[in-house]
Amino acid sequence: MEKKGPMDDYRKIAGLIKENGYVVAFTGAGISVESGIPTFRGGQGLWEKYDPMEYAHISAFAGNPEKVWVMPREMSEVIFQSGPSPAHVALSNLEEKGFLKAVITQNVDGLHHIAGNTNVIEYHGNHRWLICMSCRKRIPLTPELVGIYPYPRCEKCNKALKPDVVFFGEGIPMAEMVRANDEANRCRVMFIIGTSGVVYPAADIPHVAKSNGATIVEINVESTPFTASITDYFLPGTASQVLPKIVELME
């Protein structure tokens, strides 16, 4: 792994992007922290407050949706108050310039869409939508629906509506897996941004990109399992500190 001054690396990466031209971003919770959304792991994480097996397992939802909806209700309030960070905006700008072809995100906050990215692969779903587990009807989540107690119900079959995110015990949607693997195979530069690299199968995606010859650029406040194994350039710092500087160098 090359080690130089930060701006040297930023310029080198900007040059690689211009030269190679097919960039994919693989994002995790770290990119949304500056949008006011806490990570699930760590001292302030939701898993410190809620046992995921009690509040985020599909069998728990099926058995007691009233109890489980306590956590999605809190999460919804946080998401409604959030907006894209400078890092989200930088990725949108990189797409506008014609270099960023896709965002593969583990996040469920929908902020990449709001920032303006058009090809967003939401590996774990989108909390801004609700889905009926019975008839699969899907509707946008609104503050009014969040305020319905004990939980919002499907108009068609009166069953509990579930946030359209992947709960524990559920599989990753096959269509999203196929799209993500296709983009990982095609990309020439992959940004790994703000992810711990410990959640599978999502954490396999950068390895697919690396095995197909992509240059791996990792942006994080601390090292991860990717850092010593597949990362070519590690840029320490938050995504909002680093990404806008790289995009500026693309001018």
GIPE-V643769 format. One line per field, one symbol per residue. phi: phi as a letter, one per 30 degrees, with the letter a starting at -180 (. if undefined). burial: + if it has 16 or more other ideal C-beta (glycine too) atoms within 10 Angstrom, else -. A space follows every 10 residues. Layout:
# GIPE-V643769
phi->???
burial->???
This chain:
# GIPE-V643769
phi->.dbbdeddde dddedddddc ibcbcccbee dcedcjcddd cjdcddddcb dddcbbcddd dddadddddd dedddddddd dcbedededd dddddedjcd caccbddcdi dddddjdccc ccdcjbddbc bcddcidbbd dbedddddcd adcdddbidd dcedbddejc ddeedddddd dddddddcbc dcbibdiccc deddeddddd dcjddcccca dbdbededcb dcbccdkddd dceedddddd d
burial->--------++ -+++-++--- -+++++++++ +++++-++++ -----+---+ ----++++-+ +---+--++- +++-++-++- -+-+++++++ +++++---++ ++++++++++ +++-+-+--+ ++++++++++ +++------- +----+---- ++++----++ +++++++--+ --+--++-++ +-++--++++ +++++++--- -++-++-+++ ---+++++++ ---+-++--+ +++++--+++ +++++++-+- -
